[in-house]
Amino acid sequence: MLLIIAPEDKYVNNLVSKFDYTKKQAINGVNLYNCVYKEHQFLIATTGYGKVNIINALRYLCDNYDIKVIVQMGTAGSISDANDIFSAVIFGGALQYDVDFSPNGYSPGVIPNEIKGIYPTNEDLRECMETSCSICGVNYTNDLIASGDMFVCNNGLANSIRREYNAGAVDVESGVVGQFAHQNKIPYVGVKVISNFAYNNAVRQYNLYEEEAILSSEKITGKFIKNYYD
């Protein structure tokens, strides 16, 4: 079963309305939409914010449904001139920039006893997402996205993440979703539409452009669902 995830309902309200669906309340405030496209059933779920909430939501969903593919959608902050506002970032991979055990001899982003700190997405799913962006007329890059439990709105931090990881964007979910998918051997992909640059004026830009960026993310994801099944 295909699972689409976002942090909260405002990211999926318009998307859900395009399909036949029933809504239920899952655990810990997770909202779950059972959707149908033609004869295909799939799920759209909102996980909340924070690593524990996201993992709890994903664990519940995988324990109770036969999840075969995870797709992450929403908005992100750009830390690269190549990713402008309203362009899309299709994840080449995801990492957690707030993980640092380098004093213990690990590379930045690598959790102890893990082999890697960057979790690559599935090539076939990326190609499907690229096609979806092209059909929607949205410019996109295949880029690395970095996540942490914070909203990045600081020149120093944004530049540091860019230098350390060569990432193109930041958000608050992608790294932990990538880690979960990797550990559970579930193919995944993500698309985030840029709502702001993650620098000192990030909050102002986010407030100005968030709504339009969300609508674009929903449009791309809706096209992805149809491409995936067709």
Secondary structure, DSSP 8 states (H G I E B T S, - for coil): -EEEEESSGGGTHHHHTTSEEEEEE-GGG-EEEEEEETTEEEEEEE--SSHHHHHHHHHHHHHHS---EEEEEEEEEE-STTS-TT-EEEEEEEEETT---GGGT--TT--TT-S-S-EE--HHHHHHHHHHHHHHT--EEEEEEEE-SS----HHHHHHHHHHH--SEEESSHHHHHHHHHHTT--EEEEEEEEEESSTTHHHHHHHHHHHHHHHHHHHHHHHHHHHH-
